[in-house]
Amino acid sequence: MHDLKYKIYFYTEGEFLEMLEEIVNATSKDKSLKGKKLEKYLDTLVDHFIKITEHPKKGDLIFYPNSPEDGKPENILKIVKEWRRFARIVFVQRFRMNSKQNLSPENHHVLVK
């Protein structure tokens, strides 16, 4: 069973890939998990994946990939990394743009309150 980490950046690539492999292959390293217990464990992993990746496709990234190749754990990892890199760039650009707007003279009254 995985030690679920609070944020994606606390995972090594190997740990994240291991989690994806369990989800994609519907297995667990803990062989005692079977039936409903395994199903619950995998549901927990999927929910955790959705939460920490914040990818807009959520679980569909795993269960409904754009191609069979995209459904492989190593490619899911690659897609998540690329998307998070892109999302971070967009966030920084928006933050900078909003910061410039908020510091303009016409918005000065907002800062003074």
Backbone as ProteinMPNN parsed JSONL, in Angstrom:
{"seq_chain_A": "MHDLKYKIYFYTEGEFLEMLEEIVNATSKDKSLKGKKLEKYLDTLVDHFIKITEHPKKGDLIFYPNSPEDGKPENILKIVKEWRRFARIVFVQRFRMNSKQNLSPENHHVLVK", "coords_chain_A": {"N_chain_A": [[0.839, -1.183, 0.0], [0.376, 2.246, -0.61], [1.989, 5.101, 0.772], [0.225, 7.79, 0.957], [0.864, 10.908, -0.289], [0.66, 14.372, 0.504], [0.999, 16.397, -1.455], [1.792, 16.559, -4.96], [4.451, 17.112, -5.513], [5.87, 15.942, -3.506], [6.322, 13.379, -4.207], [8.588, 11.039, -5.658], [9.54, 10.482, -9.068], [9.589, 7.754, -9.523], [8.013, 6.71, -7.405], [5.539, 7.857, -8.001], [5.053, 6.761, -10.498], [4.896, 4.078, -9.785], [2.507, 4.102, -8.321], [0.734, 4.769, -10.401], [1.031, 2.485, -12.002], [-0.124, 0.531, -10.372], [-2.783, 1.426, -10.402], [-3.455, 1.381, -13.186], [-2.998, -1.316, -13.817], [-4.726, -2.494, -12.097], [-3.944, -3.653, -9.638], [-2.273, -4.449, -6.54], [0.626, -3.861, -4.55], [0.427, -5.032, -2.148], [-0.485, -8.097, -1.688], [-2.495, -9.218, -0.212], [-4.76, -7.784, -0.518], [-7.839, -8.109, -1.921], [-10.739, -8.491, -4.024], [-13.417, -6.56, -2.784], [-11.865, -5.024, -1.003], [-9.533, -4.519, -2.478], [-10.688, -3.115, -4.581], [-11.665, -0.84, -3.214], [-9.229, 0.22, -2.323], [-7.988, 0.833, -4.796], [-9.825, 2.724, -5.749], [-9.348, 4.719, -3.879], [-6.712, 5.375, -4.575], [-7.125, 6.389, -7.17], [-8.792, 8.605, -6.642], [-6.97, 10.069, -5.147], [-4.961, 10.504, -7.063], [-6.371, 12.195, -8.823], [-6.795, 14.393, -7.145], [-4.137, 15.296, -6.456], [-2.85, 15.715, -8.916], [-4.399, 17.553, -10.275], [-5.219, 17.665, -12.87], [-7.211, 18.575, -15.67], [-8.611, 16.53, -17.006], [-8.963, 14.62, -15.156], [-9.775, 11.457, -13.814], [-10.25, 10.393, -16.289], [-7.981, 10.631, -17.747], [-6.573, 8.38, -17.161], [-8.43, 6.237, -17.545], [-9.751, 6.719, -19.948], [-7.883, 7.252, -22.164], [-6.373, 9.288, -24.786], [-5.187, 7.714, -26.694], [-4.142, 4.247, -27.005], [-1.429, 4.177, -26.326], [-1.14, 6.493, -24.771], [-2.329, 5.65, -22.475], [-0.553, 4.177, -21.025], [1.317, 3.775, -18.016], [3.841, 5.218, -17.848], [3.517, 7.102, -19.848], [1.262, 8.469, -19.0], [2.349, 9.684, -16.774], [4.17, 11.371, -18.077], [2.384, 13.046, -19.494], [1.028, 14.276, -17.373], [3.166, 15.652, -16.152], [3.904, 17.432, -18.236], [1.526, 18.896, -18.517], [1.268, 20.053, -15.956], [3.553, 21.651, -15.922], [2.908, 23.453, -17.973], [0.544, 24.561, -16.866], [1.596, 25.825, -14.631], [3.162, 27.816, -15.816], [1.171, 29.358, -17.077], [-0.241, 30.177, -14.795], [1.709, 31.772, -13.486], [2.07, 33.77, -15.426], [-0.5, 34.936, -15.444], [-0.636, 35.807, -12.81], [1.413, 37.71, -12.763], [0.397, 39.515, -14.639], [-1.981, 40.325, -13.367], [-0.886, 41.457, -11.082], [0.447, 43.671, -12.127], [-1.727, 45.121, -13.092], [-3.078, 45.659, -10.715], [-1.331, 47.383, -9.473], [-1.406, 49.649, -10.9], [-1.967, 53.225, -11.348], [-4.747, 53.899, -11.434], [-5.893, 51.935, -9.88], [-5.018, 52.432, -7.394], [-6.491, 53.312, -5.186], [-7.702, 51.007, -4.243], [-5.622, 49.619, -3.085], [-5.027, 51.218, -0.955], [-7.047, 51.046, 0.921]], "CA_chain_A": [[0.0, 0.0, 0.0], [1.129, 3.491, -0.739], [1.918, 6.206, 1.714], [-0.283, 8.868, 0.116], [1.498, 12.179, 0.064], [-0.249, 15.512, 0.439], [1.194, 17.143, -2.703], [2.472, 15.786, -5.995], [5.896, 17.338, -5.509], [6.504, 15.102, -2.487], [6.574, 12.076, -4.829], [9.622, 10.877, -6.678], [8.915, 9.955, -10.287], [9.43, 6.312, -9.331], [6.862, 6.469, -6.53], [4.329, 8.233, -8.726], [4.892, 5.749, -11.539], [4.456, 2.861, -9.096], [1.088, 4.292, -8.034], [0.026, 4.67, -11.68], [1.043, 1.085, -12.432], [-1.144, -0.173, -9.593], [-4.105, 1.829, -10.893], [-3.655, 0.906, -14.56], [-3.022, -2.78, -13.828], [-5.714, -2.916, -11.093], [-3.277, -4.546, -8.699], [-1.64, -3.803, -5.397], [1.821, -4.562, -4.069], [-0.069, -5.805, -1.015], [-1.238, -9.199, -2.308], [-3.626, -9.615, 0.63], [-5.934, -7.022, -0.944], [-8.597, -8.789, -2.974], [-12.161, -8.173, -4.068], [-13.877, -5.22, -2.389], [-10.758, -4.282, -0.383], [-8.688, -4.047, -3.574], [-11.472, -2.103, -5.293], [-11.656, 0.372, -2.389], [-7.863, 0.739, -2.361], [-7.77, 1.442, -6.112], [-10.639, 3.95, -5.776], [-8.616, 5.704, -3.083], [-5.574, 5.826, -5.382], [-7.63, 7.222, -8.273], [-9.199, 9.887, -6.048], [-5.742, 10.761, -4.766], [-4.359, 10.935, -8.33], [-7.145, 13.348, -9.295], [-6.557, 15.516, -6.228], [-2.78, 15.853, -6.47], [-2.41, 16.155, -10.248], [-5.237, 18.687, -10.662], [-5.373, 17.653, -14.329], [-8.624, 18.774, -16.008], [-9.259, 15.292, -17.456], [-9.152, 13.824, -13.938], [-9.574, 10.022, -13.99], [-10.319, 10.045, -17.714], [-6.599, 10.553, -18.219], [-6.177, 6.977, -16.983], [-9.409, 5.264, -18.025], [-10.158, 7.04, -21.32], [-6.773, 7.993, -22.787], [-6.552, 9.655, -26.194], [-4.715, 6.58, -27.491], [-3.637, 3.187, -26.125], [-0.095, 4.577, -25.845], [-1.316, 7.486, -23.708], [-2.827, 4.972, -21.285], [0.532, 3.497, -20.314], [1.715, 4.572, -16.842], [4.941, 6.16, -18.102], [3.005, 8.193, -20.685], [0.39, 9.268, -18.133], [3.292, 10.501, -16.003], [4.681, 12.408, -18.989], [1.283, 13.974, -19.768], [0.807, 15.055, -16.148], [4.301, 16.565, -15.99], [3.802, 18.49, -19.248], [0.383, 19.746, -18.203], [1.575, 20.841, -14.753], [4.527, 22.669, -16.323], [2.138, 24.444, -18.72], [-0.363, 25.233, -15.929], [2.409, 26.698, -13.783], [3.534, 28.966, -16.646], [-0.035, 30.175, -17.228], [-0.505, 30.784, -13.489], [2.692, 32.839, -13.253], [1.765, 34.868, -16.344], [-1.711, 35.611, -14.965], [-0.284, 36.485, -11.566], [2.178, 38.912, -13.118], [-0.502, 40.442, -15.308], [-2.864, 40.876, -12.337], [-0.081, 42.303, -10.196], [0.683, 44.936, -12.828], [-2.992, 45.85, -13.131], [-3.404, 46.114, -9.36], [-0.411, 48.437, -9.065], [-1.555, 50.82, -11.76], [-2.498, 54.381, -10.602], [-6.209, 53.906, -11.313], [-6.287, 50.975, -8.853], [-4.322, 52.782, -6.156], [-7.448, 53.419, -4.085], [-7.957, 49.664, -3.729], [-4.492, 49.242, -2.247], [-4.961, 52.092, 0.212], [-8.098, 50.647, 1.876]], "C_chain_A": [[0.881, 1.243, 0.0], [0.926, 4.406, 0.453], [1.5, 7.408, 0.874], [0.245, 10.203, 0.613], [0.573, 13.335, -0.285], [-0.176, 16.267, -0.891], [2.002, 16.304, -3.686], [3.986, 15.948, -5.923], [6.612, 16.596, -4.385], [6.821, 13.701, -3.023], [7.833, 12.129, -5.684], [8.9, 10.38, -7.923], [8.654, 8.464, -10.142], [8.221, 5.972, -8.48], [5.552, 6.769, -7.255], [4.025, 7.201, -9.811], [4.389, 4.434, -10.94], [2.957, 2.942, -8.777], [0.265, 4.16, -9.318], [-0.046, 3.229, -12.169], [0.012, 0.274, -11.664], [-2.539, 0.16, -10.111], [-4.38, 1.206, -12.256], [-3.794, -0.617, -14.612], [-4.022, -3.363, -12.839], [-5.133, -3.956, -10.142], [-2.752, -3.731, -7.523], [-0.385, -4.572, -5.05], [1.443, -5.449, -2.892], [-0.993, -6.897, -1.56], [-2.409, -9.669, -1.459], [-4.898, -8.854, 0.254], [-6.591, -7.718, -2.126], [-10.042, -8.309, -2.928], [-12.473, -6.732, -3.716], [-12.762, -4.385, -1.762], [-9.827, -3.714, -1.45], [-9.398, -2.925, -4.332], [-11.468, -0.77, -4.523], [-10.276, 1.031, -2.412], [-7.598, 1.458, -3.685], [-8.593, 2.721, -6.273], [-9.946, 5.076, -5.013], [-7.437, 6.257, -3.876], [-6.022, 6.747, -6.512], [-8.054, 8.593, -7.744], [-7.976, 10.726, -5.681], [-5.026, 11.31, -6.009], [-5.047, 12.207, -8.828], [-6.832, 14.582, -8.452], [-5.172, 16.127, -6.412], [-2.318, 16.319, -7.842], [-3.138, 17.419, -10.681], [-5.434, 18.771, -12.177], [-6.86, 17.763, -14.679], [-9.342, 17.509, -16.485], [-9.516, 14.321, -16.308], [-8.857, 12.35, -14.204], [-9.639, 9.575, -15.44], [-8.929, 9.94, -18.33], [-6.102, 9.111, -18.157], [-7.12, 6.041, -17.727], [-9.898, 5.5, -19.451], [-9.06, 7.85, -22.002], [-7.068, 8.294, -24.256], [-6.112, 8.546, -27.135], [-4.269, 5.491, -26.522], [-2.262, 3.523, -25.541], [-0.201, 5.55, -24.674], [-1.796, 6.861, -22.403], [-1.774, 4.212, -20.51], [1.008, 4.384, -19.165], [2.811, 5.597, -17.118], [4.494, 7.336, -18.969], [2.017, 9.075, -19.917], [1.255, 10.207, -17.302], [3.801, 11.665, -16.85], [3.609, 13.474, -19.259], [1.031, 14.872, -18.558], [1.922, 16.076, -15.96], [4.215, 17.729, -16.974], [2.666, 19.449, -18.921], [0.679, 20.628, -16.993], [2.587, 21.942, -15.066], [3.804, 23.807, -17.052], [1.234, 25.244, -17.775], [0.397, 26.203, -15.034], [2.803, 27.967, -14.548], [2.343, 29.909, -16.788], [-0.346, 30.888, -15.916], [0.43, 31.964, -13.235], [2.396, 34.035, -14.154], [0.539, 35.647, -15.877], [-1.423, 36.389, -13.687], [0.455, 37.784, -11.862], [1.284, 39.967, -13.75], [-1.425, 41.106, -14.279], [-2.106, 41.794, -11.393], [0.163, 43.66, -10.832], [-0.584, 45.77, -12.862], [-3.316, 46.434, -11.758], [-2.503, 47.244, -8.892], [-0.529, 49.692, -9.921], [-2.213, 51.957, -10.972], [-4.013, 54.357, -10.43], [-6.714, 52.908, -10.27], [-5.673, 51.301, -7.495], [-5.278, 52.841, -4.96], [-7.757, 52.062, -3.458], [-6.85, 49.256, -2.766], [-4.449, 50.033, -0.951], [-5.949, 51.66, 1.29], [-7.568, 49.787, 2.983]], "O_chain_A": [[1.984, 1.254, 0.548], [-0.149, 4.472, 1.049], [2.321, 7.982, 0.16], [0.087, 10.567, 1.778], [-0.193, 13.273, -1.247], [-1.202, 16.728, -1.393], [2.795, 15.45, -3.289], [4.723, 15.015, -6.24], [7.841, 16.621, -4.32], [7.513, 12.927, -2.361], [8.109, 13.128, -6.347], [7.768, 9.906, -7.836], [7.619, 7.965, -10.583], [7.481, 5.042, -8.8], [4.579, 6.024, -7.134], [2.872, 6.82, -10.011], [3.548, 3.76, -11.535], [2.229, 1.964, -8.945], [-0.782, 3.514, -9.32], [-1.074, 2.801, -12.693], [-0.658, -0.581, -12.243], [-3.381, -0.728, -10.245], [-5.419, 0.576, -12.458], [-4.613, -1.143, -15.365], [-4.161, -4.582, -12.744], [-5.742, -4.993, -9.877], [-2.788, -2.5, -7.522], [-0.325, -5.789, -5.229], [2.059, -6.49, -2.665], [-2.158, -6.633, -1.858], [-3.239, -10.443, -1.936], [-5.993, -9.239, 0.663], [-5.986, -7.892, -3.184], [-10.504, -7.785, -1.914], [-11.883, -5.8, -4.265], [-12.712, -3.172, -1.963], [-9.382, -2.571, -1.348], [-8.788, -1.914, -4.68], [-11.288, 0.294, -5.116], [-10.169, 2.253, -2.509], [-7.05, 2.56, -3.697], [-8.12, 3.692, -6.864], [-9.954, 6.231, -5.44], [-7.184, 7.462, -3.858], [-5.381, 7.762, -6.784], [-7.714, 9.62, -8.33], [-7.959, 11.94, -5.882], [-4.544, 12.442, -6.003], [-4.386, 13.174, -9.205], [-6.629, 15.675, -8.982], [-5.044, 17.347, -6.514], [-1.485, 17.221, -7.937], [-2.567, 18.262, -11.372], [-5.777, 19.83, -12.703], [-7.686, 17.108, -14.044], [-10.565, 17.426, -16.377], [-10.209, 13.318, -16.478], [-7.807, 12.021, -14.756], [-9.142, 8.503, -15.786], [-8.733, 9.236, -19.32], [-5.311, 8.678, -18.994], [-6.673, 5.155, -18.455], [-10.405, 4.579, -20.092], [-9.279, 9.002, -22.377], [-7.902, 7.642, -24.883], [-6.611, 8.45, -28.256], [-4.04, 5.769, -25.345], [-1.972, 3.188, -24.392], [0.55, 5.45, -23.704], [-1.681, 7.474, -21.342], [-2.063, 3.659, -19.449], [1.093, 5.603, -19.316], [2.713, 6.736, -16.662], [5.025, 8.439, -18.843], [1.943, 10.28, -20.153], [0.933, 11.385, -17.145], [3.853, 12.805, -16.388], [3.906, 14.669, -19.251], [0.843, 16.08, -18.7], [1.656, 17.236, -15.644], [4.428, 18.881, -16.595], [2.819, 20.665, -19.034], [0.374, 21.82, -17.006], [2.487, 23.046, -14.531], [4.056, 24.981, -16.783], [1.166, 26.469, -17.875], [-0.104, 27.281, -14.717], [2.78, 29.063, -13.988], [2.489, 31.122, -16.636], [-0.678, 32.073, -15.92], [-0.014, 33.033, -12.816], [2.461, 35.18, -13.708], [0.536, 36.878, -15.908], [-1.915, 37.504, -13.51], [0.155, 38.827, -11.281], [1.39, 41.155, -13.445], [-1.625, 42.32, -14.321], [-2.645, 42.809, -10.952], [0.095, 44.687, -10.156], [-0.534, 46.987, -12.682], [-3.776, 47.571, -11.654], [-2.882, 47.994, -7.994], [0.17, 50.679, -9.689], [-2.947, 51.69, -10.02], [-4.515, 54.756, -9.38], [-7.854, 53.022, -9.817], [-5.801, 50.52, -6.552], [-4.908, 52.461, -3.849], [-8.044, 51.984, -2.263], [-7.113, 48.62, -1.745], [-3.894, 49.567, 0.044], [-5.698, 51.894, 2.472], [-8.327, 49.373, 3.86]]}, "name": "protein", "num_of_chains": 1, "seq": "MHDLKYKIYFYTEGEFLEMLEEIVNATSKDKSLKGKKLEKYLDTLVDHFIKITEHPKKGDLIFYPNSPEDGKPENILKIVKEWRRFARIVFVQRFRMNSKQNLSPENHHVLVK"}
